[in-house]
Amino acid sequence: MKGNRYRNPLKTPMLARIVFWCVTAGMVGASFGIVRNRHVKKGDEIHAAEKEVVLLDQEIEMWELRVAGLMDRAEMARRLVWFESDLGDIKTSKVLELAPAEEVPALPRVASR
């Protein structure tokens, strides 16, 4: 029984192939994991940017509603009273409306076109 007990021992070339294929499979798996993590990270960044856009849209809409509220004459009068402003209401009977064709002699002529 001095002979080799194993009939098919692993030789160096076969062992090198097994190691090569294991390392290759490991690198492919690691590459897949890295690419997947980058993809998820980029998706999270896109989601955060979309949330920011939604918040900015809501803020713009809020400001538009405030401006629309201030454009209302009654709201403007209420705010003037609240700020204790010296400005007063303008009565429509005291508003002078000029048609573009009329000239005011006291004012200098201005080129219109």
C-alpha positions in Angstrom: 0.0 0.0 0.0 2.7 2.3 -0.8 1.0 3.7 -3.9 -1.1 6.8 -4.2 -4.4 6.2 -2.4 -6.4 8.7 -4.6 -7.2 7.8 -8.1 -8.0 11.3 -9.4 -6.0 13.8 -7.4 -6.5 17.6 -8.2 -3.6 18.7 -10.2 -2.3 22.3 -10.3 -3.9 23.3 -13.7 -7.3 22.0 -12.6 -7.0 23.8 -9.2 -6.0 27.0 -11.0 -9.1 26.8 -13.2 -11.4 26.3 -10.2 -9.8 29.3 -8.4 -10.1 31.4 -11.6 -13.8 30.6 -12.0 -14.5 31.3 -8.3 -12.7 34.6 -8.4 -14.5 35.5 -11.7 -17.9 34.6 -10.2 -17.1 36.6 -7.1 -16.1 39.7 -9.2 -19.2 39.5 -11.3 -21.3 39.3 -8.1 -19.5 42.2 -6.5 -19.9 44.3 -9.7 -23.6 43.5 -9.8 -23.9 44.6 -6.1 -21.9 47.8 -6.8 -24.0 48.7 -9.8 -27.2 48.0 -8.0 -26.2 50.2 -5.0 -25.3 53.0 -7.4 -28.7 52.6 -9.1 -30.6 52.7 -5.7 -28.5 55.7 -4.6 -29.3 57.6 -7.8 -33.0 56.7 -7.4 -33.0 58.1 -3.9 -31.4 61.4 -5.2 -34.0 61.6 -7.9 -36.8 61.0 -5.3 -35.4 63.7 -3.0 -35.2 66.2 -5.9 -38.9 65.4 -6.9 -40.0 66.0 -3.3 -38.2 69.3 -3.3 -39.9 70.3 -6.6 -43.3 69.3 -5.0 -42.6 71.5 -2.0 -41.5 74.4 -4.1 -44.7 74.1 -6.2 -46.8 74.1 -3.0 -44.9 77.2 -1.8 -45.4 79.0 -5.1 -49.1 78.1 -5.1 -49.3 79.5 -1.5 -47.7 82.8 -2.6 -50.0 83.0 -5.6 -53.0 82.6 -3.3 -51.6 85.3 -1.0 -51.1 87.7 -3.9 -54.5 87.0 -5.3 -55.9 87.7 -1.8 -54.1 91.0 -1.7 -55.4 92.0 -5.1 -58.9 92.0 -3.6 -59.9 95.5 -2.7 -61.5 94.5 0.6 -58.5 92.5 1.6 -56.3 95.4 0.8 -58.4 97.8 2.9 -58.2 95.3 5.8 -54.5 95.1 5.6 -54.1 98.8 5.4 -56.1 99.2 8.6 -54.1 96.4 10.3 -50.7 98.0 9.3 -52.1 101.4 10.5 -51.1 102.9 7.1 -51.7 106.5 6.2 -53.1 105.4 2.9 -56.8 105.7 2.5 -59.5 104.4 0.2 -59.7 105.9 -3.2 -63.3 106.6 -4.2 -64.2 105.7 -7.7 -65.9 109.1 -8.2 -62.5 110.8 -7.8 -60.7 108.7 -10.4 -60.0 110.4 -13.7 -60.0 108.2 -16.7 -58.2 109.5 -19.8 -58.6 108.0 -23.2 -55.4 107.6 -25.1 -56.5 109.9 -27.9 -57.0 112.9 -25.5 -54.1 115.2 -24.8 -53.5 117.0 -21.5 -52.2 120.4 -22.4 -50.3 120.9 -19.2 -48.1 117.9 -19.8 -45.3 117.7 -22.4 -45.8 115.7 -25.5 -44.4 112.2 -25.4 -43.8 109.9 -28.4 -46.3 107.1 -28.3 -44.9 104.9 -31.0 
